[in-house]
Amino acid sequence: MKKVAALLLTLAVAFGLTLGRASTVISKDWAKNSAEFRASKIRGADVRDENGKKFGEIRDLVLDPQMPGHILFAIVKPGRSLEFSGDRLLAIPFSALAARDPDNYVLHMSRDMIRKAPSFDEDHWPDLRDRSWSADVYRYFGQNPYWTEMR
């Protein structure tokens, strides 16, 4: 089952099948080699703000258990420059991130808005299956919850 999920994730990322607003922009050179966009490569990738400055890194990807093949969130660990207290994490809709290459993703949002984004303690994760909570997070990041568009 894990191998199937990893394959689905690789295909979803490589071919932009996140079904959200497809903001992931992949250059033609990288798109030719979809292996560079496998989940193990995305984990640890830098996340940059709208000015291109690094503010964190992708720690994990959350697949949607209710809609197999969809990436629900990229879990991002903000760096010290954002002044988050403790071990805070951000759940960012994967469709809100633009891929520059497999090692760099851009969130087109100001640092002030990123600082105010919903976050959680890495030892106390929210219930990511809660569609109400997830929809609020999607809207904060300017994304339409893809599961509402599928009906």
C-alpha positions as a Markdown table, in Angstrom:
| # | Residue | x | y | z |
|---|---|---|---|---|
| 1 | Met | 0.0 | 0.0 | 0.0 |
| 2 | Lys | 2.8 | 2.4 | 0.8 |
| 3 | Lys | 4.4 | 1.8 | -2.6 |
| 4 | Val | 1.1 | 2.6 | -4.3 |
| 5 | Ala | 0.7 | 5.8 | -2.3 |
| 6 | Ala | 4.3 | 6.8 | -3.2 |
| 7 | Leu | 3.6 | 6.1 | -6.9 |
| 8 | Leu | 0.4 | 8.1 | -6.8 |
| 9 | Leu | 2.2 | 11.0 | -5.1 |
| 10 | Thr | 5.0 | 10.9 | -7.6 |
| 11 | Leu | 2.5 | 11.0 | -10.5 |
| 12 | Ala | 0.4 | 13.7 | -8.9 |
| 13 | Val | 3.4 | 16.0 | -8.4 |
| 14 | Ala | 5.0 | 15.2 | -11.7 |
| 15 | Phe | 1.9 | 15.8 | -13.8 |
| 16 | Gly | 0.2 | 18.5 | -11.6 |
| 17 | Leu | -2.8 | 16.3 | -10.6 |
| 18 | Thr | -3.4 | 18.1 | -7.3 |
| 19 | Leu | -6.8 | 19.2 | -8.7 |
| 20 | Gly | -6.6 | 22.5 | -6.7 |
| 21 | Arg | -5.7 | 25.7 | -8.5 |
| 22 | Ala | -2.7 | 24.4 | -10.4 |
| 23 | Ser | -0.1 | 27.0 | -9.4 |
| 24 | Thr | 2.8 | 24.6 | -9.5 |
| 25 | Val | 5.0 | 25.8 | -12.3 |
| 26 | Ile | 7.6 | 23.3 | -13.4 |
| 27 | Ser | 10.2 | 24.0 | -16.0 |
| 28 | Lys | 10.2 | 21.8 | -19.1 |
| 29 | Asp | 13.6 | 20.4 | -18.2 |
| 30 | Trp | 12.5 | 19.2 | -14.7 |
| 31 | Ala | 9.1 | 18.0 | -16.0 |
| 32 | Lys | 10.9 | 15.6 | -18.3 |
| 33 | Asn | 12.4 | 13.8 | -15.3 |
| 34 | Ser | 9.5 | 13.1 | -13.0 |
| 35 | Ala | 11.7 | 11.1 | -10.7 |
| 36 | Glu | 13.1 | 14.4 | -9.4 |
| 37 | Phe | 9.7 | 15.2 | -8.0 |
| 38 | Arg | 9.3 | 12.1 | -5.9 |
| 39 | Ala | 8.1 | 12.6 | -2.3 |
| 40 | Ser | 11.6 | 11.8 | -0.9 |
| 41 | Lys | 13.1 | 14.6 | -2.9 |
| 42 | Ile | 10.4 | 17.1 | -2.0 |
| 43 | Arg | 10.8 | 16.5 | 1.7 |
| 44 | Gly | 13.6 | 18.9 | 2.8 |
| 45 | Ala | 13.0 | 21.3 | -0.1 |
| 46 | Asp | 13.3 | 25.0 | 0.6 |
| 47 | Val | 10.1 | 27.2 | 0.8 |
| 48 | Arg | 10.6 | 30.9 | -0.2 |
| 49 | Asp | 8.4 | 33.9 | 0.2 |
| 50 | Glu | 7.2 | 36.2 | -2.6 |
| 51 | Asn | 10.6 | 38.0 | -2.6 |
| 52 | Gly | 12.5 | 34.7 | -3.0 |
| 53 | Lys | 13.8 | 34.6 | 0.6 |
| 54 | Lys | 13.9 | 31.2 | 2.3 |
| 55 | Phe | 11.5 | 31.0 | 5.2 |
| 56 | Gly | 11.2 | 27.3 | 5.8 |
| 57 | Glu | 11.4 | 23.8 | 4.5 |
| 58 | Ile | 9.0 | 21.1 | 3.6 |
| 59 | Arg | 9.0 | 18.4 | 6.3 |
| 60 | Asp | 6.2 | 16.2 | 5.0 |
| 61 | Leu | 3.4 | 15.8 | 2.6 |
| 62 | Val | -0.1 | 14.8 | 3.7 |
| 63 | Leu | -2.1 | 12.7 | 1.3 |
| 64 | Asp | -5.9 | 13.0 | 1.4 |
| 65 | Pro | -7.3 | 9.8 | 2.9 |
| 66 | Gln | -10.8 | 10.7 | 1.6 |
| 67 | Met | -9.7 | 11.4 | -2.0 |
| 68 | Pro | -6.7 | 9.1 | -2.8 |
| 69 | Gly | -4.2 | 10.6 | -5.1 |
| 70 | His | -4.6 | 14.1 | -3.8 |
| 71 | Ile | -1.9 | 16.0 | -1.8 |
| 72 | Leu | -3.8 | 17.7 | 1.0 |
| 73 | Phe | -1.0 | 19.7 | 2.6 |
| 74 | Ala | 2.8 | 20.3 | 2.5 |
| 75 | Ile | 3.9 | 20.5 | 6.1 |
| 76 | Val | 6.4 | 23.3 | 6.4 |
| 77 | Lys | 8.8 | 24.0 | 9.3 |
| 78 | Pro | 9.3 | 27.8 | 9.4 |
| 79 | Gly | 12.9 | 29.0 | 10.0 |
| 80 | Arg | 13.8 | 31.3 | 12.8 |
| 81 | Ser | 13.4 | 34.4 | 10.6 |
| 82 | Leu | 9.7 | 34.2 | 10.9 |
| 83 | Glu | 9.9 | 34.3 | 14.7 |
| 84 | Phe | 7.5 | 31.4 | 15.4 |
| 85 | Ser | 7.6 | 30.2 | 19.0 |
| 86 | Gly | 8.5 | 26.6 | 19.8 |
| 87 | Asp | 8.2 | 23.8 | 17.4 |
| 88 | Arg | 5.5 | 25.3 | 15.2 |
| 89 | Leu | 4.5 | 23.9 | 11.8 |
| 90 | Leu | 2.5 | 25.2 | 8.9 |
| 91 | Ala | 0.0 | 23.1 | 6.9 |
| 92 | Ile | 0.2 | 24.8 | 3.4 |
| 93 | Pro | -2.1 | 23.6 | 0.6 |
| 94 | Phe | 0.3 | 22.0 | -1.9 |
| 95 | Ser | -1.5 | 23.9 | -4.7 |
| 96 | Ala | -0.4 | 27.2 | -3.1 |
| 97 | Leu | 3.3 | 26.3 | -3.7 |
| 98 | Ala | 4.9 | 27.1 | -7.0 |
| 99 | Ala | 7.8 | 24.7 | -7.8 |
| 100 | Arg | 10.9 | 26.4 | -9.2 |
| 101 | Asp | 12.7 | 23.0 | -9.2 |
| 102 | Pro | 12.6 | 19.9 | -7.0 |
| 103 | Asp | 14.5 | 21.8 | -4.2 |
| 104 | Asn | 12.7 | 25.1 | -4.2 |
| 105 | Tyr | 9.1 | 26.1 | -3.8 |
| 106 | Val | 7.6 | 29.6 | -3.6 |
| 107 | Leu | 4.6 | 30.7 | -1.6 |
| 108 | His | 3.4 | 34.0 | -3.1 |
| 109 | Met | 2.6 | 35.6 | 0.2 |
| 110 | Ser | 4.3 | 38.3 | 2.3 |
| 111 | Arg | 6.2 | 37.3 | 5.4 |
| 112 | Asp | 3.7 | 39.2 | 7.5 |
| 113 | Met | 0.9 | 37.0 | 6.2 |
| 114 | Ile | 3.0 | 33.9 | 6.6 |
| 115 | Arg | 3.6 | 34.9 | 10.3 |
| 116 | Lys | -0.1 | 35.2 | 10.8 |
| 117 | Ala | -0.9 | 31.9 | 9.0 |
| 118 | Pro | -2.6 | 29.1 | 11.0 |
| 119 | Ser | 0.0 | 26.9 | 12.6 |
| 120 | Phe | 0.2 | 24.1 | 15.1 |
| 121 | Asp | 2.7 | 22.5 | 17.5 |
| 122 | Glu | 4.6 | 19.6 | 16.0 |
| 123 | Asp | 3.6 | 17.4 | 19.0 |
| 124 | His | -0.1 | 18.3 | 18.7 |
| 125 | Trp | -1.3 | 18.1 | 15.1 |
| 126 | Pro | -4.8 | 19.1 | 14.2 |
| 127 | Asp | -7.2 | 16.6 | 12.7 |
| 128 | Leu | -6.2 | 17.1 | 9.1 |
| 129 | Arg | -9.3 | 15.1 | 8.0 |
| 130 | Asp | -11.5 | 17.9 | 9.4 |
| 131 | Arg | -12.8 | 19.4 | 6.2 |
| 132 | Ser | -13.9 | 22.6 | 8.0 |
| 133 | Trp | -10.5 | 23.3 | 9.5 |
| 134 | Ser | -8.8 | 22.3 | 6.2 |
| 135 | Ala | -11.1 | 24.6 | 4.2 |
| 136 | Asp | -10.3 | 27.5 | 6.4 |
| 137 | Val | -6.6 | 26.9 | 5.9 |
| 138 | Tyr | -7.0 | 26.6 | 2.1 |
| 139 | Arg | -8.9 | 29.9 | 2.1 |
| 140 | Tyr | -6.3 | 31.7 | 4.2 |
| 141 | Phe | -3.7 | 30.7 | 1.6 |
| 142 | Gly | -6.0 | 31.9 | -1.3 |
| 143 | Gln | -6.9 | 28.4 | -2.5 |
| 144 | Asn | -10.2 | 26.8 | -3.2 |
| 145 | Pro | -10.7 | 23.6 | -1.4 |
| 146 | Tyr | -10.6 | 21.0 | -4.2 |
| 147 | Trp | -13.0 | 18.7 | -2.5 |
| 148 | Thr | -15.8 | 21.3 | -2.8 |
| 149 | Glu | -15.2 | 21.6 | -6.6 |
| 150 | Met | -15.6 | 17.9 | -7.1 |
| 151 | Arg | -19.3 | 17.7 | -6.4 |
